[in-house]
Amino acid sequence: MSNNTDSNKYTILFAIGMVVVVGSLLAFTASSLKPNIVENERMEKQQNILYAMGVNENGATDIVFVGTDKVADEFSKYIAKQLIVDASGNAVENNEAYLIDVKKEQAKSKKMGKKEIYLYLLDKKQDKHIT
């Protein structure tokens, strides 16, 4: 018995099969890579904060962030304390304050009728506040 590959039924079943197979592979890949993605996002935020502070490996004509192999050490070297300041001015120390999504927190505080929430980091070397 031969299959008629020119029929609409065959084409639709083949397309459905491909969607299921490829979708399953993509879902598995995304879920298995989730821890790596989270860690890369953490390192990227640390690199961006260090770069904004002027801690980088720039040359005369290029822009180079601190390498991912050194970013955790450099971040702990330059960031002495991380504070979250709430609407009433109370500062709470939090070692992962840089991971807060400020836009989401601002949107949440607007819905609740509170003032904005600010994130402060202290630079060990220069002892200046960075907002």
C-alpha positions in Angstrom: 0.0 0.0 0.0 1.5 3.3 -1.0 0.9 6.6 0.6 -0.4 9.4 -1.6 1.8 12.3 -0.6 0.0 14.7 -2.9 -3.2 14.7 -0.8 -4.3 17.5 1.5 -4.8 15.0 4.4 -1.2 13.9 4.2 0.1 17.5 4.1 -2.0 18.5 7.1 -1.0 15.5 9.1 2.7 16.0 8.2 2.5 19.7 9.2 0.8 18.8 12.6 3.5 16.1 13.2 6.3 18.6 12.5 4.8 21.2 14.7 4.5 18.8 17.6 8.0 17.4 17.2 9.7 20.8 16.8 7.6 22.4 19.5 8.5 19.6 21.9 12.2 20.0 21.1 12.1 23.7 21.6 10.3 23.4 24.9 12.8 20.8 26.2 15.7 23.0 25.1 14.3 26.1 26.7 13.6 24.4 30.0 17.0 22.7 30.1 18.8 26.0 29.4 16.8 28.0 31.9 19.5 27.9 34.7 22.2 29.1 32.2 19.9 31.9 31.0 19.3 33.1 34.5 23.0 33.1 35.4 23.9 34.9 32.1 21.3 37.6 33.0 22.8 38.0 36.5 26.3 38.4 35.0 25.0 40.9 32.4 23.4 43.1 35.1 26.7 43.0 37.1 28.7 43.9 34.0 26.3 46.8 33.2 26.6 48.2 36.7 30.3 47.9 36.7 30.6 49.5 33.3 28.4 52.4 34.5 30.7 52.9 37.4 33.7 53.0 35.0 35.0 49.6 35.8 35.8 48.1 32.4 38.5 46.8 30.2 38.2 49.5 27.5 41.1 50.3 25.2 41.7 53.5 23.3 39.1 52.8 20.6 37.0 49.9 21.9 34.3 49.2 24.5 34.9 46.1 26.5 32.9 45.0 29.6 34.5 43.1 32.5 34.8 39.4 31.4 32.3 36.9 32.7 35.1 35.0 34.4 36.0 38.0 36.5 32.6 39.8 36.9 31.6 38.2 40.2 34.9 39.1 41.9 34.9 42.6 40.5 31.3 43.2 41.6 32.0 42.1 45.2 35.2 44.2 45.1 33.5 47.4 44.1 30.0 47.1 45.6 30.2 47.3 49.4 26.5 47.4 50.2 23.2 47.2 48.3 20.2 49.0 49.7 16.5 49.1 48.8 14.8 52.3 49.8 11.1 52.1 50.3 8.5 54.9 49.9 8.8 55.9 53.5 12.6 56.2 53.3 13.5 53.0 55.1 16.7 51.4 53.8 16.9 47.6 53.8 20.1 45.9 52.9 19.7 43.2 50.3 22.7 41.4 48.6 20.6 40.8 45.4 19.1 44.3 45.1 20.6 44.7 41.7 18.3 41.9 40.4 15.1 43.9 41.1 13.3 44.9 38.0 12.8 48.6 38.7 10.2 49.1 36.0 8.0 46.4 37.4 8.4 47.7 40.9 7.5 51.2 39.8 4.4 49.9 37.9 3.4 47.9 41.0 3.9 50.9 43.3 1.8 53.1 41.0 -1.1 50.7 41.2 -0.8 50.6 45.0 -0.6 54.4 45.2 2.9 54.5 46.6 6.0 56.5 45.6 8.7 55.1 43.4 11.2 52.6 44.8 14.9 53.4 44.3 17.9 51.2 44.2 21.2 52.4 45.6 24.6 50.8 45.3 27.6 52.0 47.2 31.0 52.1 45.5 33.7 50.8 47.9 36.6 52.8 46.4 34.9 56.2 45.9 32.1 56.0 48.5 29.6 57.6 46.2 25.9 56.7 45.8 24.8 55.4 42.4 21.1 55.5 41.5 
